[in-house]
């Protein structure tokens, strides 16, 4: 651990057990703060996770901001909190504390060690005391799982979800879940198809293998198929009382079968039955109105 000039302490969030304890107790901590997620980022992409805190060595952590050193030939040397993460709030006691952490990181940018600093907060934004400006905005969707299953079903859009779920049930789609190599391959085939459709490169297969190793039973792959052909698949991660819908993919030739609404409804059922309190549907680009509308429904 190293003390900085601004009375902040740098810590290793993967190997320092105090970070895991902070993530477990802090109300704004998410799956993206966990050592499991950070280990996968480091193992596959080589990003070095770091965290800063006001708490001295040997003391229990009450706050912290986690980030990664990202060195890319495409985007340059950046500090990101956190790459490939839908959101990552600073874990602080007071909103004003956010500025202290960010001003420390800004010094590294000002000194030329890094090109820029990027953060992805949900509820805590920096003030005008920092140099950060909003570069993009996203929608964030989550489902409160406290109502009964009947009420949750009624709250889903009648045509966009309820009718499509009934269609999937009539079609007799085969449903599978787990994290076996066979299920991973089915998921990945659909993922590659979906990413190409959106003209985006797919994540490497090793990324998902590393997530499975890191999360174990807290990761679930769900797949529906028709006559041996994969229709749709999603990958979820779990942390405390929240289940996170992280990746979804589908074959457009079978969109009329309602595979994706069916999968999400099954996920809601299983999350509710498993004692989860929230389903995090992640962020959506503000200009992707199709995805925003689907999550709204």
C-alpha positions in Angstrom: 0.0 0.0 0.0 1.3 3.5 -0.9 0.3 6.8 0.6 -0.3 9.6 -1.8 0.4 13.3 -1.4 -3.2 14.0 -0.8 -3.7 11.7 2.1 -5.2 9.0 0.0 -3.9 5.4 0.1 -3.4 3.2 -3.0 -4.5 -0.4 -2.5 -4.6 -3.6 -4.5 -8.4 -4.5 -4.7 -7.7 -8.0 -5.9 -5.3 -9.1 -3.1 -6.3 -6.8 -0.2 -9.2 -8.6 1.6 -10.4 -5.3 3.0 -11.6 -4.3 -0.5 -13.8 -7.4 -0.7 -15.2 -6.5 2.7 -16.0 -3.0 1.6 -17.8 -4.2 -1.5 -19.8 -6.6 0.6 -21.1 -4.0 2.9 -21.3 -0.8 0.8 -24.9 0.0 -0.5 -23.6 1.3 -3.8 -21.3 -1.6 -4.5 -22.1 -3.7 -7.5 -20.9 -6.9 -9.2 -18.4 -4.7 -11.1 -16.6 -3.7 -7.9 -16.0 -7.3 -6.9 -12.5 -9.0 -7.0 -14.1 -11.6 -9.2 -14.8 -9.1 -12.0 -11.4 -7.4 -11.5 -9.6 -10.7 -11.7 -11.2 -11.5 -15.0 -10.3 -8.1 -16.4 -6.7 -8.5 -15.4 -6.4 -12.2 -16.5 -7.8 -11.7 -20.0 -7.0 -8.0 -20.9 -4.1 -7.3 -18.7 -5.7 -4.3 -17.1 -4.2 -3.5 -13.7 -6.9 -2.8 -11.1 -6.1 -0.2 -8.4 -8.1 1.5 -5.8 -7.7 4.6 -3.6 -9.1 5.1 -0.1 -8.9 7.6 2.7 -8.3 4.7 5.1 -4.9 4.0 6.5 -3.1 0.6 6.4 -4.5 -1.9 8.9 -7.8 -0.1 9.3 -11.2 -1.2 7.9 -12.1 0.4 4.6 -15.0 2.8 4.7 -14.6 4.2 1.2 -12.8 3.7 -2.1 -12.7 4.3 -5.8 -11.6 1.4 -8.1 -10.1 1.9 -11.6 -7.9 0.2 -14.1 -4.8 1.2 -16.0 -5.8 0.7 -19.6 -3.0 0.9 -22.3 -4.6 0.5 -25.7 -3.0 1.2 -29.2 -6.4 2.5 -30.2 -7.4 4.8 -27.3 -4.1 5.4 -25.6 -3.2 5.2 -21.9 -6.3 5.8 -19.8 -7.6 5.5 -16.3 -11.0 3.9 -16.5 -13.5 3.1 -13.7 -14.1 0.5 -15.0 -13.6 -1.0 -18.5 -16.4 -3.3 -19.8 -18.5 -2.4 -16.8 -22.0 -1.0 -17.2 -21.6 1.3 -14.2 -19.2 1.8 -11.3 -20.1 4.2 -8.6 -17.4 5.6 -6.2 -17.8 3.9 -2.9 -17.9 7.0 -0.6 -19.8 8.1 2.5 -20.5 11.6 1.3 -21.0 12.8 -2.3 -18.5 15.6 -1.8 -15.8 12.9 -1.2 -16.0 12.0 -4.9 -14.1 15.1 -5.9 -11.1 14.3 -3.7 -10.7 11.0 -5.3 -11.1 12.4 -8.8 -8.8 15.3 -8.3 -6.1 12.9 -7.2 -6.5 10.9 -10.4 -6.6 14.1 -12.5 -3.1 14.9 -11.3 -1.8 11.7 -13.1 -3.5 13.0 -16.3 -2.1 16.5 -15.9 1.4 15.1 -15.4 1.1 13.3 -18.7 1.2 9.8 -17.3 -2.3 9.1 -18.7 -4.2 10.5 -21.6 -7.6 10.8 -19.8 -9.8 9.7 -17.0 -13.2 8.0 -17.5 -15.7 7.2 -14.8 -19.2 5.5 -15.1 -21.3 6.5 -12.1 -25.0 5.8 -11.6 -25.8 8.1 -8.7 -22.7 10.2 -7.9 -21.5 12.7 -10.4 -18.4 14.9 -10.0 -18.9 18.6 -9.3 -17.5 21.6 -11.1 -14.5 21.4 -8.8 -13.1 18.7 -11.1 -12.2 18.9 -14.7 -14.4 16.1 -15.8 -17.2 16.8 -18.3 -20.0 14.5 -19.4 -19.0 12.8 -22.6 -22.0 10.4 -23.0 -25.2 9.4 -21.2 -27.0 6.1 -21.0 -30.3 4.7 -19.7 -30.1 2.4 -16.8 -32.9 -0.2 -16.2 -33.5 -2.4 -13.2 -36.5 -4.5 -12.1 -37.7 -4.3 -8.5 -38.4 -8.0 -7.6 -40.4 -7.2 -4.4 -43.9 -7.6 -6.0 -45.4 -11.1 -6.5 -44.7 -13.0 -9.7 -48.3 -12.5 -10.8 -47.9 -8.7 -10.4 -44.5 -8.8 -12.1 -46.0 -10.6 -15.1 -48.9 -8.1 -15.3 -46.5 -5.2 -15.3 -44.8 -6.5 -18.4 -45.9 -5.1 -21.7 -48.9 -7.1 -23.0 -47.8 -7.3 -26.6 -44.1 -6.8 -26.3 -43.5 -9.4 -23.5 -46.6 -11.3 -22.3 -47.8 -12.4 -25.7 -44.3 -13.3 -26.8 -43.7 -15.4 -23.7 -46.9 -17.3 -24.4 -45.7 -17.8 -28.1 -42.4 -19.2 -26.9 -44.2 -21.6 -24.5 -46.5 -22.8 -27.3 -43.5 -23.3 -29.6 -42.0 -25.7 -27.0 -38.6 -24.0 -27.0 -36.0 -26.1 -25.2 -34.6 -24.3 -22.2 -31.2 -25.0 -20.7 -29.1 -23.3 -18.0 -25.7 -23.7 -16.5 -22.1 -23.0 -17.3 -20.9 -26.1 -19.1 -18.5 -25.9 -22.1 -21.4 -27.0 -24.4 -23.7 -24.1 -23.1 -20.9 -21.7 -23.5 -20.4 -22.7 -27.1 -24.1 -22.2 -27.8 -24.1 -18.8 -26.2 -20.9 -17.8 -28.0 -22.2 -18.7 -31.4 -25.2 -16.4 -30.9 -23.0 -13.7 -29.5 -20.7 -13.7 -32.5 -23.8 -13.6 -34.8 -25.3 -10.6 -32.8 -22.0 -8.6 -32.6 -21.5 -9.0 -36.4 -25.1 -7.8 -37.0 -24.2 -4.7 -35.0 -20.9 -4.4 -36.8 -18.9 -4.9 -33.5 -16.1 -7.3 -32.8 -17.1 -10.1 -30.4 -15.4 -10.4 -27.1 -12.8 -13.2 -27.0 -14.1 -16.6 -25.9 -11.4 -16.6 -23.2 -13.2 -13.6 -21.6 -16.3 -15.7 -20.9 -14.2 -18.7 -19.8 -12.5 -16.4 -17.3 -15.8 -15.1 -16.0 -17.0 -18.7 -15.4 -13.8 -19.5 -13.5 -14.1 -16.3 -11.5 -17.8 -16.3 -10.6 -18.6 -20.1 -10.5 -22.1 -20.6 -9.3 -22.7 -16.8 -9.4 -22.7 -17.0 -13.3 -25.5 -18.5 -15.3 -25.9 -19.1 -19.0 -29.4 -19.5 -20.3 -30.2 -20.8 -23.8 -33.4 -21.6 -25.6 -33.4 -23.7 -28.8 -35.8 -24.8 -31.5 -35.3 -28.2 -33.2 -31.6 -28.2 -32.2 -31.0 -24.6 -33.4 -30.1 -21.9 -30.8 -32.7 -19.2 -30.7 -31.5 -16.8 -27.9 -29.2 -16.8 -24.9 -28.3 -14.5 -22.0 -25.5 -14.5 -19.4 -26.2 -13.3 -15.9 -24.0 -12.5 -12.9 -25.1 -12.4 -9.3 -23.8 -10.3 -6.4 -25.5 -10.1 -3.0 -29.2 -9.5 -3.6 -28.8 -8.4 -7.3 -28.8 -10.5 -10.4 -27.2 -8.7 -13.4 -28.2 -9.3 -17.0 -24.8 -8.7 -18.6 -24.9 -10.2 -22.1 -27.8 -11.1 -24.5 -27.7 -12.5 -28.0 -30.1 -14.0 -30.5 -30.6 -15.4 -34.0 -32.8 -12.9 -35.9 -34.3 -15.7 -38.0 -36.2 -16.9 -34.9 -37.2 -13.5 -33.4 -40.8 -14.3 -34.0 -40.6 -17.2 -31.5 -40.2 -14.8 -28.5 -37.0 -16.4 -27.3 -35.5 -13.3 -25.6 -38.6 -12.2 -23.7 -39.1 -15.8 -22.6 -35.5 -16.0 -21.3 -35.8 -12.7 -19.4 -39.1 -13.8 -17.9 -37.5 -17.1 -16.8 -34.7 -15.1 -15.3 -37.1 -12.9 -13.4 -38.9 -16.0 -12.0 -35.6 -17.7 -10.9 -34.2 -14.5 -9.4 -37.5 -14.0 -7.5 -37.5 -17.6 -6.3 -33.8 -17.3 -5.4 -34.4 -14.5 -3.0 -32.9 -11.7 -5.1 -34.3 -8.2 -4.7 -33.3 -6.7 -8.0 -32.7 -7.6 -11.6 -30.1 -5.2 -13.1 -30.7 -4.9 -16.8 -27.6 -2.7 -17.4 -27.1 0.4 -19.4 -28.3 1.1 -22.9 -27.0 3.7 -25.4 -29.4 6.7 -25.4 -29.6 6.4 -29.2 -30.5 2.7 -29.2 -34.2 3.3 -28.9 -35.0 -0.3 -29.8 -33.1 -1.7 -26.8 -34.4 1.0 -24.5 -38.0 0.3 -25.4 -37.4 -3.5 -25.0 -36.1 -3.0 -21.5 -38.8 -0.5 -20.7 -41.4 -3.2 -21.5 
